[in-house]
Amino acid sequence: PEGNFYHDRRTINPSSNKNLWQLLTVGLLCNNSNLTKEKYQWIIEGDPTEGALVVAAAKAQLHQTDLEKKYPRLDEIPFSSELQYMATLNQIKGQAKNIMAVKGTVDKILELSSHYYLHGSIQKLTAAHKNQIIKLSEAKASNALRILALAYKNVSQKNTVISNKDSNDLIFLGFTALEDSPRTDALEAMKSCVESGIRFIMITGDHAATALAIGKKFGIAQNNQVLSGDQLEKMSKANFEQAVMNTNIFARVTPALKLQIVAALQQQNQIVAVTGDGVNDAPVLKKSDVGIAMGVGGTDVAREASDMILLDNNFATIVAAIEQGRTIFLNIRRSIFYLLSTNVGEILILLSSLIVGLPLPLTAVQILWINLITDSTGAVALAVEPKHINVKSHQPRSPGEGILVRSN
């Protein structure tokens, strides 16, 4: 939480810039993340996006503990994909009014705002201003930046609770553009997915331009195509299923649409694994064939609904687990094939001897010795055989495929 603020490449004091100071204050009030220090390392507890706002405020010497004393929280409207915003109601100590702090998508916050804050004064927010802000936010989003808008309004001291009905006539403050670049190992893991016949689909609540820019970095943006939640909701069932099979990037998607996308993939005999960390992800994690919850920063609800927990939040770990799973399955298949082939040979020899009327070629002790020495050692060796070089190139097998197939 140390750094400088710049305007036109010049260092500025954030406390002397009323616009910036108000934006940082509202971003810290409308926040459920915490910044703590463990030994020599700073740790974010909660959502990383909210944590970025906490760190930015701390760089300006705006600290949570001080602000919580000055603006005690009275009520909260949690963020949801349907609302597209979060709001808190805070008391202003020493004044006969409370403040409602709101953050969310640019489109939604502008829709709820009637004025904007400029150098300490409140100005009327016109349609021209809104269009200008939207164009600027889209330009930032196209550079793979995550956009988060902030607004506020003062309410009567008598108001101690808030609801969705109170989210109107807001005063728009501005928006933040957060960089969340893909990790290098994640990009390498994506290449392994392509080699392994695994399709990667991005379903996000972010702006379509942000999703497309990130999709391009991952190499999954087919023909630069992105479908939004609004577009999906207007589609017929047949068009929806076709879109799900041909599109890799979905933006501004609600939890209900996530469920529909997963269900559509499963109906077309696809095995679907889903990653998620929030409360809203719990239904889709439960619906998927393999639900993978985030171990760092994820909610308990998401973990309980999932089949496994990703402790390091690293996509590359999932790809490594798939490779390891394929290796284990192939080793089991080889071991079973080896055991069956050797034992069938013994059975045929004994049956042939009985049919012809010859004495048994193997005694019971000899059969036990063969099973103990040759069968067991060979099977164990096959079971612990390391990963083959070309295991990535193996295409996903059908769930109905048996252990033994003709290719063995």
Buried (B, 14 or more C-beta within 10 A) or exposed (E): BEEEBEEEEEEEEBEEBBBBBBBBBBBBBBBBBBBEEEEEEEEBEBBBBBBBBBBBBBBBEBBBEEBEEEBEBBBBBEBBBEBBBBBBBBBBEEEEEBBBBBBBBBBBBBBBBEBBBEEEEEEEBEEEBBEEBEEBBBEBBBEBBBBBBBBBBEBEEEBEEBEEEBBEEBBBBBBBBBEEEBEEBBBEBBEBBEBBEBEBBBBBBBBBBBBBBBBEBBEBBEEEEBBBBEBBEEBEEEEBBBBBEEBBBBBBBBBBBBBBBBBBBBEEEBBBBBBBBBBBBBBBBBBBBBBBBBBEBBBEBBBEBBBBBBEEBBBBBBBBEBBEEBBEBBBBBBBBBBBEEBBEEBEEEBEEBEEEEEEEEBEEEEBEEBBEEEBEEBBEEBBEEEBBEEBBEBEEEEEEEEEEEEEE
